[in-house]
Amino acid sequence: MQIPFNKPYLTGKETRYVEEAFRNLQFSGDGAFTKKCCGYIEQLLNCHKVILTTSCTHALEMAALLLDIQPGDEVVVPSFTFVSTANAFVLRGAKPIFADIRPDTLNVNERQLESLVSSRTKAVIPMHYAGVGCEMDSILEFASQRGIAVVEDNAHGFGATYKGRHLGTFGCLGTQSFHETKNLSCGEGGALVINRSEFTQAAEIIRDKGTNRTRFFRGEVDKYTWVSLGSSYVMSDILAAFLLAQLKEFNSIQGRRRQVWESYYSALLPIQKAHGVQLPQVPSHCQQSFHMFYLLTRGLNERTDLIEHLKRRGILAVFHYTPLHLSEMGLRFGGKTGLCPVTEDVSDRLLRLPFFNTLTQVEQDLVIDAVLDFYRGQVAAV
């Protein structure tokens, strides 16, 4: 494939930092690099506490444990999201209640929440699709009036803001991803953002196998023991070293991604006007993370044809989520066709274009020309 969909970005400092971690002879978590990463993220987000985890999935699992999710509880999740958004809570026995998305930002439809909650609803899990903020004011007001927790799945939106405030800092808990496909990466990794101090000690225990070992290392107890449910969610300091190199280049990484995103948008705007192809919509009160660039074609057949057209040009373009409510697991929880009509429609039409920091202007021009050539042969939208 001449132009891949994604290519991991290296700042050039990763190897040096990883070698330093080796020299420190502390390969497990909570070493010098872990502390530096947490401090950096806490300062950037202006949040109470950040804990690095082995993945965003594990950060969500920690959130479910912190909220004491029990069998019979319900959590509202968008159907248009990665499986981890729901699965982390299903693992604790919760029933996912699938919400549809807005047709503009593709975020959870906050106006639908009223019809989805019940006396068993324990949490709402908004996922900020493509790093564009959900309508957090409305979601928080709704949830707070009913005593429902809000946990943000911010896998796409590190550094993005909603009305000037960083995503991941609105709910009682937020989660971040540093997977290879994300803006900042350490291969596999994540973070739990703690926005309420009462969760801090419990979070430390949960991620350290249910023990109070962190308090022991701080000298707060004379020995450590098993005190709670937990698992091994601690990120290695070697991965933290890799991540620190990326964090230190955050502004330049974001600047380059913004250039790529804006080049796509300006060049492809004509097909939105002439052919009814929807480009990403970013409300004026949101500053996005420039995580991806997608098109919403006019139908499944058009998307399939466009993918094949690009493939013949040596360009890999891919679709995204399939509706969770129509998955094998989703059907077990009451999912059925028509439950989330916008999700079902968008899932058939969404196409993501190649998007990575080292995408050259020549490569991007090839992608743009290929898309425009495809639509030159299409009948204009009525």
N, C-alpha and C positions, 0 to 999 in steps of 0.2 A: 504494500500500500504506500503510495507516494506521500500522502498527507494523512497521518493518523488522527484519530479523534482527540486523543490526549497524549501528552508527553510530560513526564515529571520534570520539574524545574530544579536546578541546583544553583545555589548562590556562589559556590566556589569555596565556602568556608566549612562545609559540612565535614570533610575529611579531617581537617585540622582540629575541630572541636571533638570529633569522635576519638581521635588519637589522644587528645588531652584527657578524655573520660577514661580511656584505657590506662593512662599513666596515673590517674587518680586512684586506680584499683578499687573503684566502687562502681560495679556494673548494675546492681539492682537499683530500685527507685529511691527517691528522696535524697539524691546526691546533690552536688553543687549545681549541676546543670538543670536538674528538676526545679530547684529553688529559684534559679535565675529565670526560667521560663514562667513559672507561676507568678513571680513578681512582675515580669514584663506584661503578662496578660492582665493581671489585676490593675496595673497602672493604666493600661490602654482602655480597658472597659470601665474603670472606676467602680469596681465591684468589691464585695466584702471578701470573698475567698475563692481561689481557683485550685482545683485538684486535678493533676494530670492523670489520665487513665489510658488503658491499652487501646481503647476505641471509643467512638461516640456511642456505639451500642452499649458498651459497658457503663458509660456515664448515665445512659437512660435506665439501665438495670439498677444502678445505684439510686437513682431518683425514685424508682418504684419501691425499693426497700426503705428509703428515707420516709416516704409517705405512708409506709405500713399498708401497702396494698394487699388486700385479702381476697380469697375466693368469694365471688358474689359481687364484688365492687365493679363499677363500670367506669371506663375512661373514654372520653370523646377524642377521636383521632381523625385526621383527614384520610379519606380513602386513597388520595393521590399523594403518596409518600413512600419512603423506603420501609420495608417490613419491620425494621428495628423499632420504629416509632410506636408500633402496636405490640410487637412481640415482647419487648422488655416488660410490659405490664401484664400481658397474657401469661408469662412465666410465673407470675405471682398469683395467678388464678383469676385475674380480672377479665371482664367481658369487654371487648372493644366495640364502641358504638361509632359507626362510620359516618363522618360528615362529608358533605359535598364541598366543592371549592368555588371560589369566585371565578367568573369567566375572564376577568381582566388580569389580575396578578397571579391567578392559579393557587392562591392561598386559601386556607379554610374559610368558609363562608360564615362570618361571625353572626349574621342575621338568622342562621339556622340553629344556633345553639339552643335557643329556648325550646324547640321541639324535640331536642335530643336528650336533655338531661332528665334525671329522675332522682328519687330519694337515695338511690344507690350510687349516684355519680360522685366519684372521688377526685377526678382530675380532668382537665382539658389540656391536650398536647398540641399546641399550634406549631406547625413546621413552616419556616420562612423559605418558601420555594424560590430557588435561584438567587437567594440572598436578598430578596425584597421583603420588607417587613410586613407581617400580618397587621391587621387593625387592632393593635394592642390596647388602645384606650377602651374600646368597646368590649374586648374580650376580658380585660381585667375588671372593668366595672360589673359586667355580668357575673363573673366568677366570684368576686368578693361579696356581692349581695347574697350569694347562695352558699358561701363557705366552701367553695370548690377550689382546689389548688390548680395553679397554672405552671406547667413545665414546658419551657421552650426547646424545641428541637431546632437548633441553629447550625446544623451540619453544613449548610450552604453559605452561611452569612457572617463568618468571622470578620469583624471590623465594620460591618454595615450598621446603619442607624435608622431609627424610626423617630421622627420629630426631634432629632438631635441627640437621642439617647441610644446607646449601643444595644443591638439585639442580643438576647441572652441574659439581660439584666432586668427584665420586666417581671418575669415569673418568680416564684419562690426559688426555683432552680432552673438552670439553663444548661444545655449541652453543646459541645463543639466537636468538630471532626478535623483530624489532621491526616486523613487517608491520602493515599497517593494521588487521587483524583481531585483533591481540594486545592484551594489557592495556596495555602501553606501546608506542608506535608513533612512527615517523618516516616513515610511508608505506611505504617498503621499506628494510629494514636487518636486520642481525644482528650476532652477535659470536661469536668463538671464545674459549672459556675454556681456558687452558693451565694444567694442574695439575702438570706436570713441567717443571722448568727447562731440561732438555736439548732441549725442543722450541722454545724461545723464538726463538733466532736463525734457525732454519730456517723458522719460521712467518713471521717478518718478511720473509725473502727470497721465500718462495712468494707472499705476498700482494702483493708489489711487483714482479711480472712476472719473478720469478726473478733479480732483481738484489740486490746488497748496498747499495742506495742509502740505506737507513735508517742503516746503519753509517757511511756517508760523511757524512750530515748530522749525525751525532753526533761527527764528527771522528775516528773510529776507523780509517778507511782514507783514503788521499789521493786516491782516485778510486773510482768504482763501475763495475761491469761485470756481465755475465750470468754467473751462477755455478751456477744450478740450474733445474729446472722451476719454473714459476710462472704466475701470471695476474694480472689486474687486479682484486683483491678489496677495494681500499681504499674506505671510505665517504667521501663528500664531507663537508667540514667544515660545509657548509650543513645537511645532514641531521643531522649531529651536534649542531648548535645546536638544531634542532627536538627531537631526542631528549633533550637536557639538560633542557629545560623539562618533559618528561614524567618524567624520572628524579627531579627535585627534588620532584615531587608524588606520588612512588611510594606513600607511606603513605596519603594521602587517596584516591588512586585505588583502592588495594587495599581500603580500608575501605568504600568505596561498593560495590565489586563483591561484597564479602562480604555486605552488606545485601541485595543483589539475590538472591544465591544462597540465602541462608538464608530469605528470604521465599518463594521458589519451593519450597524443600524442605518447610517447615512447612505450606504451603498445599496441597501436592500429596501429602503423605504418605498421606492417606486412600485415594487410588486405588491406592497400592501394596498396602495391606492388603486392600482390597475387590476389586480387579480384577487383581492380580498384575502391575501395571506397575512395573518396577524403576527406582528412583531411583539417582542416583550413590552409590557406596559409597566412603568415605574411611577407611582404617584409622586407628586412634588414634595410631599412631606417625608419621603423615604430616600435615603442614600444607600444604594445597593452595593453589593460586594463584587460585582462583575464576575460572578462565578461561572456563568454559562451564557451562551446565546442560542436561542431556539426560534423556530418558525412554527406557526400553527397553519398547516395546509388546509385545503378545503375539504379533505376527506381522506379516508384510509388508502384508497387506491392511488390518489395523487401522492401521498407520502411514500408509498411503496415504490412508485415509479421514480420519484425524486431520489430516493436512496439508491436505486439501481443506476440511475443516470450519473450520480456522483461517483459511485463505485467504478463505473466504466472510465471515469476520468482519474481514477487513482485516489479518490477522496473518501474517507470513512466518516459517514454521518450516521447517527444512531437515534433511536427513539428513547423513551424514558419509562416511567412507572406504568405498570398495568394496575388496574383498580384492585385494591386490597379486598374490597367487599365481594369481588367476583373470583377471588383465588380459592384454591381448595380449602384452605383454612378459613378464609372469610365466609364462605358458604356455611360453614359449621356454626358461625356466630350470627346467622340470620341474613347474610348478604344475599342479594338477588338482583337480577337485571332491573334497571330503572330506579334503584335506590338512590344512586348518586349520578344523575344524568349528565351533569357538566363534566365530572370526572371521566365517565365512560366516553363522552365525545372527545375530550381533550386527549385522552390516552391514545386514541386512534389517529390523531392528527399531528401530535407534537413531534418535531424533528430537531435534534441538537446538532449544531455545526462544529467542526473542529475548533477547539479553543484551548490554547496553552500559551505560556509566556514567551516561548521561543518561536512561536509561529511568525514566520517572516512576512514582510509585506508582499513579496512575490507569491508565497504560498496562499496568503489570504486573498489576494487578487484572483488566483486560480479558483478558489472556492466560490468567491463572489461571481466571477464570470460564468462558472458552471451553473450556479443557481439561476442567474439571469437568463442564460441560454435556454434552460429548461422552460422558463415561463414565457419566453418569447414565442414558444410554440403552443402555448395554452390560450384558450379563449378567455378574454377578459371577464371578470366577474360582473354580473348584471346588477 
